[in-house]
Amino acid sequence: MKYRTDLAIENVEMYDEERGQTGDIDGVQMEKVEYDEAIKATRIKVLDARGEAILQKPAGNYITIEVDGLIDGEEELKARASKALAEELKQLIHFHYYLKVLVIGLGNDKVTPDSLGPYTVSKVRVTRHWFIIYESEGDEEQACVSGFIPGVMGSTGMETADLIKKAADLVNPEIVLVVDSLAARNIGRISTTIQINDTGISPGAGMGNHRTMLNEQTLGHRVISVGVPTVIDSSTLIIDALEGYIKNPVEVENYIEQNGQDMIVTSTDIDQVIKDFSDIIANGINITLHPGIYS
């Protein structure tokens, strides 16, 4: 069966399971980095059509940061995770005097697993108004940053991609930085994992509600996304939990779907997950975009 996940690293793991080995993958480059005993990163680069076909991801960069012991962990661990995130973001976003960035918080703040984007953007240092007031074209310490929380189509009646396109046309950023909730195959990743990519994102993908893709082709601006898995498919959870007891996982999956029991579920500590990861991501973004102010 094909497990549902937004994480490139889980696609690598599933491919390795399917072929029965680990190691080099055609059309894919991988590099592992350890920041300390609790924080590590995996950099995956899909190079060409071969890699796209194997990992089912567009060509580009996918960076996974994993943090052990985050939930109920010390604030110092969150600070280290923010710095690690900033180091990885700096691989894709190079600060300079004229840098303009539009930070988008996708999701619904009334649905906890889908509220990562709005909560994160509310904590990002927005500076564009100061650049307007002082008629400044750039700054040596901080970027010109705008923030936008477009909501969801169910509450606005408008396509999220259309709203973001209008906002991007207004501020004309070099980069659109999007934060959103994702889906994972492994429930353990909900409290440990951040993914960064530079290939775009589909709003609502983590909640199973795919909208118009946000990427350089649709927005006319370079798109970098930061996401955290906050949900998992119920069929995936059931089949994994009963591994060794189920003879035909596909039959179980079909039964769940046909009987209307296919759901998207989350962990019991999702409130803490959203708080911790919105803090980490916002701080990582602030360090990246405002290096003269945050460190």
Backbone as numpy.savetxt, mean C-alpha at the origin, in Angstrom:
# Nx Ny Nz CAx CAy CAz Cx Cy Cz
-5.94 -23.68 -6.43 -6.77 -22.49 -6.43 -5.90 -21.24 -6.43
-6.48 -20.14 -6.90 -5.75 -18.87 -6.95 -6.16 -18.01 -5.76
-5.23 -17.76 -4.86 -5.51 -16.96 -3.68 -5.55 -15.48 -4.05
-6.41 -14.74 -3.37 -6.51 -13.31 -3.63 -5.54 -12.56 -2.75
-4.70 -11.74 -3.37 -3.77 -10.91 -2.61 -3.35 -9.72 -3.46
-3.06 -8.60 -2.79 -2.53 -7.42 -3.46 -1.02 -7.32 -3.30
-0.42 -8.27 -2.60 0.99 -8.18 -2.25 1.87 -8.94 -3.24
2.83 -8.25 -3.82 3.75 -8.89 -4.76 4.55 -9.99 -4.08
4.92 -9.79 -2.83 5.73 -10.79 -2.14 4.94 -12.09 -1.94
3.62 -11.99 -1.76 2.82 -13.21 -1.64 2.67 -13.90 -2.99
2.66 -13.13 -4.08 2.65 -13.76 -5.41 3.94 -14.54 -5.64
5.07 -13.98 -5.15 6.34 -14.71 -5.24 6.26 -15.99 -4.44
5.72 -15.92 -3.22 5.61 -17.10 -2.36 4.72 -18.18 -2.98
3.62 -17.76 -3.59 2.72 -18.73 -4.23 3.37 -19.37 -5.45
4.14 -18.58 -6.20 4.83 -19.13 -7.36 5.88 -20.15 -6.91
6.59 -19.82 -5.83 7.58 -20.76 -5.30 6.92 -22.05 -4.82
5.74 -21.94 -4.17 5.01 -23.13 -3.74 4.59 -23.98 -4.94
4.14 -23.30 -5.99 3.67 -24.00 -7.18 4.79 -24.76 -7.88
5.98 -24.15 -7.94 7.08 -24.81 -8.65 7.94 -25.69 -7.72
7.69 -25.59 -6.41 8.38 -26.44 -5.46 9.80 -26.05 -5.17
10.14 -24.78 -5.38 11.50 -24.33 -5.08 11.52 -22.81 -4.97
12.59 -22.31 -4.38 12.81 -20.88 -4.31 14.03 -20.54 -5.16
14.22 -19.25 -5.37 15.38 -18.85 -6.17 14.99 -17.88 -7.26
15.85 -17.77 -8.27 15.64 -16.81 -9.33 14.32 -17.04 -10.07
13.68 -15.93 -10.45 12.44 -15.97 -11.23 12.70 -15.19 -12.52
12.32 -15.77 -13.65 12.52 -15.12 -14.93 11.80 -13.77 -14.96
12.54 -12.71 -15.35 11.93 -11.40 -15.48 11.72 -10.67 -14.18
12.33 -11.17 -13.10 12.15 -10.55 -11.78 13.49 -10.45 -11.07
13.75 -9.29 -10.47 14.91 -9.10 -9.60 14.44 -8.96 -8.16
15.17 -9.57 -7.23 14.80 -9.46 -5.82 16.02 -9.15 -4.98
15.80 -8.32 -3.97 16.87 -7.95 -3.03 16.27 -7.86 -1.63
16.96 -8.44 -0.66 16.50 -8.38 0.73 17.41 -7.47 1.55
16.78 -6.66 2.41 17.51 -5.72 3.26 17.03 -5.88 4.69
17.96 -5.95 5.65 17.60 -6.01 7.06 17.99 -4.70 7.73
17.00 -4.00 8.26 17.28 -2.75 8.96 17.73 -3.02 10.39
17.08 -3.97 11.03 17.49 -4.44 12.36 16.81 -5.78 12.60
16.84 -6.25 13.85 16.31 -7.59 14.12 14.80 -7.67 13.92
14.11 -6.53 13.91 12.65 -6.56 13.81 12.12 -6.06 12.47
12.95 -5.41 11.69 12.48 -4.75 10.46 13.31 -5.21 9.27
12.63 -5.73 8.26 13.32 -6.12 7.04 12.49 -5.69 5.83
13.18 -5.56 4.69 12.51 -5.15 3.46 12.88 -6.11 2.34
11.93 -6.33 1.45 12.17 -7.12 0.24 11.84 -6.24 -0.95
12.84 -6.02 -1.81 12.64 -5.20 -3.00 12.47 -6.12 -4.21
11.32 -6.03 -4.83 11.00 -6.85 -5.99 10.85 -5.92 -7.19
11.57 -6.24 -8.27 11.44 -5.45 -9.49 10.99 -6.36 -10.62
9.80 -6.10 -11.15 9.30 -6.83 -12.31 9.86 -6.15 -13.55
10.66 -6.88 -14.31 11.45 -6.28 -15.38 10.75 -6.26 -16.73
9.99 -7.31 -17.04 9.48 -7.44 -18.40 8.22 -8.31 -18.41
7.80 -8.66 -19.62 6.57 -9.42 -19.78 6.64 -10.78 -19.10
7.83 -11.38 -19.03 7.96 -12.68 -18.36 7.61 -12.54 -16.88
8.19 -11.53 -16.23 7.89 -11.30 -14.83 6.44 -10.92 -14.59
5.87 -10.11 -15.51 4.46 -9.73 -15.38 3.56 -10.95 -15.42
3.85 -11.88 -16.33 3.03 -13.08 -16.46 3.12 -13.97 -15.23
4.31 -14.08 -14.67 4.51 -14.97 -13.51 3.89 -14.39 -12.25
4.14 -13.11 -11.98 3.67 -12.49 -10.73 2.32 -11.79 -10.87
1.81 -11.71 -12.10 0.52 -11.05 -12.33 0.54 -9.61 -11.81
1.66 -8.94 -12.07 1.83 -7.55 -11.66 2.46 -6.78 -12.81
2.09 -5.49 -13.01 2.74 -4.69 -14.05 4.23 -4.50 -13.75
5.02 -4.29 -14.78 6.45 -4.03 -14.59 6.65 -2.80 -13.73
7.58 -2.91 -12.79 7.86 -1.81 -11.87 8.41 -2.32 -10.57
8.46 -1.44 -9.58 9.06 -1.74 -8.28 8.00 -2.03 -7.23
8.23 -3.07 -6.43 7.35 -3.45 -5.32 8.23 -3.69 -4.10
8.04 -2.89 -3.08 8.87 -2.98 -1.88 7.99 -3.39 -0.71
8.36 -4.46 -0.05 7.61 -4.94 1.11 8.44 -4.74 2.37
7.87 -4.05 3.35 8.52 -3.87 4.65 7.75 -4.70 5.67
8.46 -5.52 6.42 7.84 -6.36 7.44 8.40 -5.98 8.81
7.48 -5.75 9.75 7.85 -5.31 11.09 7.31 -6.32 12.10
8.18 -7.01 12.80 7.77 -8.00 13.80 7.49 -7.32 15.14
6.42 -7.76 15.80 6.13 -7.28 17.15 5.60 -5.87 17.21
4.96 -5.41 16.13 4.51 -4.01 16.10 3.32 -3.77 17.01
2.31 -4.63 16.89 1.11 -4.42 17.70 1.46 -4.57 19.18
1.07 -3.57 19.95 1.38 -3.50 21.38 2.90 -3.37 21.61
3.61 -2.98 20.56 5.05 -2.78 20.69 5.37 -1.39 21.20
6.64 -1.12 21.33 7.08 0.17 21.84 7.02 1.24 20.77
6.86 2.49 21.21 6.84 3.61 20.28 8.15 3.71 19.52
9.22 3.29 20.15 10.54 3.35 19.50 10.58 2.44 18.28
9.87 1.31 18.32 9.81 0.42 17.17 9.04 1.08 16.03
7.96 1.78 16.36 7.22 2.50 15.33 8.09 3.58 14.69
8.90 4.26 15.49 9.78 5.29 14.95 10.81 4.68 14.00
11.35 3.51 14.37 12.30 2.83 13.49 11.64 2.37 12.21
10.40 1.92 12.32 9.67 1.49 11.13 9.40 2.68 10.20
9.10 3.83 10.77 8.90 5.03 9.95 10.16 5.41 9.20
11.30 5.31 9.86 12.57 5.64 9.20 12.90 4.63 8.10
12.58 3.35 8.34 12.81 2.34 7.30 11.91 2.61 6.10
10.64 2.96 6.37 9.72 3.29 5.28 10.23 4.49 4.50
10.74 5.51 5.21 11.27 6.69 4.53 12.46 6.33 3.65
13.32 5.46 4.15 14.48 5.04 3.34 14.04 4.36 2.05
12.98 3.55 2.13 12.49 2.88 0.94 11.76 3.85 0.01
11.00 4.78 0.58 10.33 5.79 -0.24 11.35 6.65 -0.99
12.47 6.93 -0.34 13.50 7.76 -0.97 14.11 7.09 -2.20
13.95 5.75 -2.30 14.41 5.05 -3.50 13.57 5.46 -4.71
12.33 5.91 -4.44 11.39 6.23 -5.50 11.07 7.72 -5.59
11.23 8.44 -4.50 10.94 9.88 -4.47 12.21 10.61 -4.07
12.76 11.38 -4.99 14.00 12.11 -4.73 13.68 13.57 -4.41
13.96 13.97 -3.18 13.65 15.33 -2.76 14.50 16.34 -3.52
13.86 17.44 -3.91 14.60 18.56 -4.49 13.83 19.85 -4.21
14.42 20.96 -4.54 13.91 22.28 -4.18 12.48 22.51 -4.67
12.14 22.01 -5.84 10.84 22.31 -6.46 9.82 21.17 -6.32
10.09 20.20 -5.48 9.24 19.01 -5.40 7.80 19.35 -4.97
6.85 18.86 -5.75 5.43 18.99 -5.44 4.82 17.59 -5.37
4.08 17.34 -4.31 3.48 16.01 -4.12 2.03 16.17 -3.67
1.16 15.39 -4.28 -0.24 15.31 -3.85 -0.43 13.97 -3.14
-0.78 14.01 -1.85 -0.97 12.79 -1.06 -2.46 12.48 -0.98
-2.84 11.29 -1.43 -4.24 10.89 -1.50 -4.52 9.81 -0.45
-5.58 9.98 0.31 -6.00 8.97 1.28 -7.25 8.26 0.79
-7.07 7.11 0.16 -8.21 6.34 -0.34 -8.90 5.61 0.81
-10.19 5.38 0.64 -10.91 4.57 1.62 -12.04 5.31 2.30
-12.62 4.65 3.28 -13.80 5.12 3.99 -13.50 5.16 5.49
-13.46 6.35 6.06 -13.10 6.46 7.47 -14.17 5.93 8.42
-15.34 5.56 7.87 -16.41 4.98 8.69 -16.35 3.45 8.74
-15.46 2.88 7.95 -15.27 1.42 7.94 -13.82 1.15 8.34
-13.60 0.66 9.53 -12.26 0.61 10.10 -11.20 -0.03 9.19
-11.43 -1.22 8.62 -10.36 -1.80 7.78 -10.04 -0.97 6.54
-10.99 -0.08 6.15 -10.82 0.72 4.95 -10.43 2.16 5.26
-10.05 2.43 6.51 -9.82 3.82 6.93 -8.35 4.22 6.98
-7.46 3.34 6.54 -6.02 3.65 6.62 -5.67 4.93 5.87
-6.17 5.06 4.63 -5.83 6.22 3.82 -6.25 7.54 4.45
-7.53 7.70 4.80 -7.96 8.96 5.42 -7.21 9.29 6.71
-7.00 8.31 7.58 -6.30 8.58 8.83 -4.84 8.96 8.60
-4.21 8.34 7.62 -2.81 8.66 7.32 -2.67 10.07 6.80
-3.50 10.45 5.84 -3.39 11.78 5.24 -3.67 12.87 6.27
-4.54 12.59 7.24 -4.82 13.58 8.28 -3.60 13.88 9.15
-2.58 13.01 9.10 -1.37 13.18 9.91 -0.17 13.65 9.09
-0.35 13.80 7.77 0.74 14.25 6.91 0.84 15.78 6.95
2.06 16.29 6.97 2.26 17.75 6.99 1.97 18.32 5.59
0.87 19.06 5.50 0.47 19.70 4.24 1.01 21.13 4.22
1.65 21.52 3.11 2.37 22.80 3.08 2.02 23.71 1.91
1.21 23.24 0.97 0.98 24.02 -0.26 0.46 25.43 0.04
-0.39 25.57 1.05 -0.95 26.89 1.37 0.14 27.90 1.75
1.22 27.40 2.41 2.30 28.31 2.76 3.07 28.76 1.52
3.24 27.86 0.58 3.90 28.24 -0.66 3.08 29.29 -1.41
1.75 29.18 -1.34 0.88 30.16 -1.99 0.96 31.51 -1.28
0.86 31.47 0.05 0.88 32.72 0.84 2.16 33.50 0.62
3.30 32.81 0.62 4.59 33.48 0.49 5.09 33.51 -0.95
4.23 33.10 -1.88 4.55 33.14 -3.32 5.92 32.51 -3.60
6.11 31.33 -3.00 7.38 30.62 -3.13 7.25 29.48 -4.13
8.26 29.31 -4.95 8.26 28.23 -5.93 8.89 26.95 -5.38
9.65 27.07 -4.30 10.30 25.89 -3.75 10.89 26.17 -2.38
11.49 25.13 -1.80 12.08 25.27 -0.47 13.16 24.21 -0.31
14.20 24.55 0.44 15.31 23.63 0.64 15.03 22.58 1.72
14.02 22.82 2.57 13.76 21.92 3.70 12.49 21.10 3.56
11.53 21.57 2.77 10.25 20.89 2.69 9.66 20.98 1.29
8.92 19.95 0.92 8.25 19.93 -0.37 6.92 20.68 -0.29
6.39 21.01 -1.45 5.06 21.60 -1.55 4.07 20.43 -1.58
3.39 20.21 -0.46 2.55 19.02 -0.30 1.09 19.40 -0.15
0.24 18.75 -0.95 -1.21 18.87 -0.83 -1.76 17.55 -0.35
-2.88 17.59 0.34 -3.54 16.37 0.81 -4.98 16.34 0.34
-5.47 15.17 0.00 -6.85 15.05 -0.49 -7.41 13.70 -0.08
-8.62 13.73 0.53 -9.33 12.51 0.91 -10.62 12.49 0.10
-10.65 11.75 -1.01 -11.79 11.83 -1.93 -13.03 11.08 -1.49
-12.96 10.27 -0.45 -14.10 9.48 -0.04 -14.31 8.30 -0.98
-15.49 7.70 -0.88 -15.82 6.54 -1.71 -17.06 6.86 -2.54
-17.19 6.17 -3.66 -18.29 6.46 -4.58 -19.65 6.29 -3.92
-19.74 5.37 -2.96 -21.01 5.14 -2.30 -21.49 6.32 -1.47
-20.57 7.20 -1.07 -20.96 8.37 -0.27 -20.89 9.68 -1.07
-20.11 9.71 -2.14 -20.00 10.94 -2.93 -20.79 10.89 -4.23
-21.05 9.67 -4.74 -21.73 9.54 -6.01 -20.84 9.82 -7.20
-19.55 10.03 -6.94 -18.60 10.37 -8.00 -17.46 9.37 -8.05
-16.96 9.12 -9.25 -15.85 8.20 -9.42 -14.60 8.77 -8.75
-13.98 7.98 -7.88 -12.81 8.44 -7.14 -11.70 8.91 -8.06
-11.45 8.17 -9.13 -10.38 8.53 -10.06 -10.64 9.89 -10.69
-11.91 10.23 -10.97 -12.23 11.54 -11.56 -11.92 12.67 -10.59
-12.25 12.47 -9.31 -11.97 13.49 -8.30 -10.46 13.70 -8.15
-9.72 12.60 -8.12 -8.26 12.70 -7.97 -7.64 13.37 -9.19
-8.16 13.05 -10.37 -7.64 13.67 -11.59 -7.84 15.19 -11.54
-9.00 15.65 -11.09 -9.26 17.08 -10.98 -8.31 17.74 -9.97
-8.10 17.05 -8.83 -7.19 17.59 -7.81 -5.77 17.65 -8.35
-5.35 16.62 -9.09 -4.01 16.61 -9.66 -3.84 17.70 -10.71
-4.89 17.92 -11.50 -4.83 18.99 -12.50 -4.70 20.36 -11.81
-5.31 20.50 -10.66 -5.28 21.77 -9.93 -3.90 22.07 -9.36
-3.27 21.09 -8.72 -2.00 21.35 -8.03 -0.77 21.00 -8.87
-0.97 20.23 -9.96 0.10 19.85 -10.88 1.32 19.28 -10.15
1.15 18.17 -9.45 2.28 17.60 -8.69 3.23 16.82 -9.58
4.46 16.69 -9.11 5.40 15.79 -9.77 5.01 14.34 -9.49
4.50 14.10 -8.27 4.14 12.74 -7.84 2.79 12.77 -7.13
1.96 11.78 -7.44 0.75 11.52 -6.66 1.05 10.32 -5.77
1.01 10.54 -4.46 1.34 9.50 -3.49 0.04 9.02 -2.85
-0.31 7.76 -3.11 -1.61 7.23 -2.71 -1.45 6.23 -1.56
-2.31 6.38 -0.54 -2.31 5.45 0.60 -3.65 4.72 0.64
-3.60 3.40 0.75 -4.85 2.63 0.71 -4.70 1.32 1.47
-5.84 0.71 1.79 -5.88 -0.62 2.40 -5.77 -1.68 1.31
-5.15 -2.81 1.65 -4.93 -3.89 0.70 -5.52 -5.19 1.25
-5.50 -6.22 0.41 -5.89 -7.56 0.83 -4.67 -8.47 0.84
-4.65 -9.43 1.75 -3.54 -10.37 1.86 -4.06 -11.80 1.80
-3.14 -12.72 1.53 -3.47 -14.14 1.63 -3.29 -14.62 3.06
-2.26 -14.12 3.74 -1.88 -14.58 5.06 -2.36 -13.59 6.12
-3.19 -14.04 7.04 -3.75 -13.15 8.08 -2.65 -12.51 8.92
-1.50 -13.18 9.05 -0.40 -12.63 9.84 0.17 -11.35 9.28
-0.01 -11.12 7.99 0.55 -9.91 7.39 -0.25 -8.65 7.73
-1.46 -8.82 8.25 -2.28 -7.66 8.58 -1.66 -6.81 9.67
-0.86 -7.39 10.52 -0.25 -6.61 11.60 1.26 -6.46 11.44
1.77 -6.73 10.23 3.23 -6.70 10.08 3.74 -6.01 8.82
2.90 -5.78 7.81 3.40 -5.55 6.46 2.96 -4.23 5.85
3.91 -3.59 5.13 3.64 -2.40 4.30 4.17 -2.70 2.90
3.39 -2.34 1.88 3.88 -2.47 0.51 3.93 -1.10 -0.16
5.03 -0.84 -0.87 5.18 0.36 -1.69 5.31 -0.10 -3.13
4.68 0.62 -4.06 4.96 0.33 -5.46 4.85 1.60 -6.30
5.39 1.54 -7.51 5.35 2.69 -8.40 4.59 2.37 -9.68
3.65 1.43 -9.60 2.89 1.03 -10.79 1.43 1.44 -10.73
1.01 2.06 -9.65 -0.38 2.48 -9.53 -1.19 1.57 -8.63
-2.49 1.92 -8.49 -3.36 1.18 -7.58 -4.80 1.35 -8.02
-5.63 0.36 -7.72 -7.05 0.44 -8.01 -7.80 0.75 -6.72
-8.47 1.92 -6.64 -9.20 2.26 -5.41 -10.20 1.17 -5.03
-10.21 0.82 -3.75 -11.16 -0.17 -3.27 -10.75 -1.61 -3.50
-9.55 -1.81 -4.07 -9.13 -3.18 -4.38 -9.08 -4.05 -3.13
-8.59 -3.49 -2.03 -8.48 -4.26 -0.80 -9.82 -4.72 -0.26
-10.87 -3.93 -0.55 -12.22 -4.26 -0.08 -12.99 -5.07 -1.12
-12.32 -5.44 -2.22 -12.99 -6.22 -3.26 -13.86 -5.39 -4.18
-13.67 -4.07 -4.19 -14.49 -3.18 -5.00 -13.59 -2.38 -5.94
-13.19 -2.97 -7.04 -12.22 -2.37 -7.94 -12.84 -1.22 -8.72
-12.15 -0.07 -8.71 -12.59 1.10 -9.48 -11.55 1.38 -10.56
-11.66 2.55 -11.19 -10.71 2.92 -12.23 -9.30 2.96 -11.67
-8.36 2.39 -12.41 -6.96 2.33 -11.98 -6.37 3.74 -11.86
-5.57 3.95 -10.83 -4.83 5.19 -10.67 -3.38 4.93 -11.03
-2.93 5.46 -12.15 -1.53 5.32 -12.56 -1.15 6.49 -13.44
0.06 6.48 -13.95 0.53 7.61 -14.74 -0.30 7.78 -16.01
-0.81 6.69 -16.55 -1.61 6.77 -17.77 -2.96 7.45 -17.53
-3.59 7.17 -16.39 -4.92 7.74 -16.12 -4.87 9.12 -15.49
-3.81 9.42 -14.74 -3.73 10.71 -14.04 -2.81 11.71 -14.72
-1.89 11.23 -15.55 -0.94 12.14 -16.19 0.18 12.57 -15.27
0.31 11.91 -14.13 1.36 12.20 -13.16 1.88 10.86 -12.62
3.14 10.84 -12.22 3.72 9.62 -11.66 3.00 9.25 -10.37
2.67 7.97 -10.22 1.91 7.50 -9.06 2.75 6.53 -8.26
2.83 6.77 -6.96 3.46 5.84 -6.02 2.42 5.51 -4.95
2.27 4.25 -4.64 1.26 3.87 -3.64 1.92 3.21 -2.44
1.31 3.44 -1.29 1.72 2.80 -0.04 0.47 2.13 0.54
0.57 0.86 0.82 -0.59 0.15 1.34 -0.26 -0.82 2.44
-1.26 -1.14 3.22 -1.15 -2.12 4.30 -2.29 -3.11 4.15
-2.02 -4.42 4.17 -3.13 -5.37 4.12 -3.94 -5.31 5.41
-5.23 -5.09 5.27 -6.12 -5.01 6.44 -7.23 -6.04 6.39
-7.34 -6.76 5.27 -8.41 -7.76 5.14 -7.88 -9.01 4.45
-8.67 -10.08 4.58 -8.34 -11.35 3.93 -9.64 -12.00 3.48
-9.60 -12.69 2.36 -10.76 -13.42 1.83 -11.14 -14.54 2.80
-12.43 -14.69 3.12 -12.85 -15.73 4.06 -12.53 -17.13 3.55
-12.67 -17.34 2.24 -12.39 -18.68 1.71 -10.91 -19.02 1.85
-10.06 -18.01 1.66 -8.62 -18.22 1.85 -8.33 -18.60 3.30
-8.95 -17.88 4.22 -8.73 -18.14 5.65 -9.20 -19.53 6.04
-10.36 -19.93 5.55 -10.91 -21.24 5.89 -10.05 -22.36 5.33
-9.68 -22.24 4.07 -8.91 -23.30 3.42 -7.52 -23.43 4.04
-6.88 -22.29 4.35 -5.57 -22.35 5.00 -5.67 -22.97 6.39
-6.74 -22.60 7.15 -6.90 -23.13 8.51 -7.14 -24.63 8.51
-7.76 -25.14 7.44 -8.10 -26.57 7.37 -7.15 -27.34 6.45
-6.01 -26.75 6.18 -5.04 -27.43 5.33 -4.68 -28.80 5.94
-4.70 -29.80 5.13 -4.43 -31.15 5.60 -5.69 -31.94 5.86
-6.83 -31.23 5.99 -8.12 -31.88 6.21 -9.01 -31.83 4.98
-8.67 -30.91 4.05 -9.47 -30.73 2.84 -8.78 -31.42 1.67
-9.52 -32.30 0.99 -8.93 -33.00 -0.16 -8.96 -32.16 -1.42
-10.02 -31.36 -1.60 -10.16 -30.56 -2.82 -10.50 -29.11 -2.46
-9.49 -28.24 -2.31 -9.74 -26.85 -1.94 -10.63 -26.10 -2.92
-10.55 -26.45 -4.22 -11.36 -25.76 -5.22 -12.85 -26.02 -4.98
-13.20 -27.23 -4.62 -14.59 -27.55 -4.33 -15.10 -26.76 -3.13
-14.26 -26.62 -2.12 -14.63 -25.84 -0.93 -14.84 -24.38 -1.31
-13.92 -23.84 -2.11 -14.03 -22.45 -2.55 -15.32 -22.24 -3.34
-15.63 -23.14 -4.25 -16.86 -23.03 -5.05 -18.10 -23.11 -4.18
-18.07 -24.00 -3.18 -19.21 -24.13 -2.26 -19.45 -22.83 -1.51
-18.38 -22.22 -1.02 -18.50 -20.96 -0.26 -19.10 -19.88 -1.15
-18.63 -19.78 -2.40 -19.13 -18.75 -3.31 -20.59 -19.00 -3.69
-20.93 -20.24 -4.00 -22.28 -20.56 -4.45 -23.32 -20.39 -3.36
-22.91 -20.51 -2.11 -23.85 -20.36 -0.99 -23.82 -18.98 -0.35
-23.17 -18.04 -1.05 -23.16 -16.66 -0.58 -22.42 -16.45 0.72
-21.46 -17.31 0.99 -20.71 -17.21 2.25 -19.31 -16.64 2.05
-19.04 -16.13 0.85 -17.73 -15.55 0.57 -17.69 -14.13 1.12
-16.86 -13.90 2.10 -16.80 -12.60 2.77 -15.35 -12.11 2.84
-15.22 -10.83 3.14 -13.92 -10.24 3.41 -13.86 -9.99 4.91
-12.85 -10.53 5.58 -12.77 -10.44 7.03 -11.48 -9.77 7.46
-11.46 -9.36 8.72 -10.28 -8.68 9.25 -9.97 -9.23 10.64
-8.90 -8.73 11.23 -8.50 -9.23 12.55 -9.20 -8.45 13.66
-9.21 -9.02 14.85 -9.91 -8.39 15.97 -9.22 -7.12 16.47
-7.92 -6.98 16.16 -7.19 -5.80 16.62 -7.00 -4.77 15.51
-7.95 -4.72 14.56 -7.79 -3.85 13.40 -7.74 -2.37 13.78
-8.41 -1.97 14.86 -8.34 -0.57 15.31 -6.90 -0.17 15.62
-6.19 -1.04 16.33 -4.81 -0.76 16.68 -3.92 -0.81 15.44
-4.21 -1.73 14.54 -3.44 -1.83 13.30 -3.53 -0.53 12.52
-4.74 0.01 12.37 -4.93 1.25 11.62 -4.22 2.41 12.31
-4.32 2.48 13.63 -3.64 3.57 14.35 -2.14 3.49 14.16
-1.57 2.31 14.40 -0.12 2.17 14.33 0.41 2.41 12.92
-0.24 1.82 11.93 0.28 1.96 10.57 0.02 3.34 9.99
-1.06 4.00 10.36 -1.26 5.37 9.89 -0.20 6.29 10.49
0.18 6.05 11.74 1.28 6.82 12.35 2.59 6.56 11.61
2.90 5.30 11.37 4.16 4.94 10.73 4.25 5.52 9.32
3.18 5.35 8.55 3.21 5.80 7.15 3.25 7.33 7.08
2.45 8.00 7.89 2.47 9.47 7.88 3.85 10.00 8.26
4.45 9.41 9.29 5.78 9.85 9.70 6.81 9.56 8.61
6.70 8.40 7.98 7.62 8.07 6.89 7.49 9.03 5.72
6.25 9.41 5.39 6.03 10.38 4.33 6.59 11.75 4.72
6.37 12.17 5.95 6.89 13.46 6.41 8.42 13.51 6.37
9.06 12.43 6.77 10.53 12.38 6.73 11.02 12.47 5.29
10.31 11.80 4.38 10.73 11.79 2.97 10.52 13.14 2.30
9.37 13.76 2.55 9.01 14.99 1.83 9.50 16.25 2.51
9.80 16.17 3.81 10.22 17.36 4.56 11.53 17.06 5.32
12.60 16.75 4.61 13.83 16.29 5.28 14.48 17.34 6.17
14.21 18.61 5.94 14.78 19.65 6.79 14.06 19.84 8.09
12.89 19.21 8.22 12.07 19.37 9.42 11.98 18.08 10.23
11.87 16.94 9.53 11.74 15.64 10.19 13.00 14.82 9.94
13.32 13.95 10.88 14.49 13.07 10.70 14.23 11.76 11.44
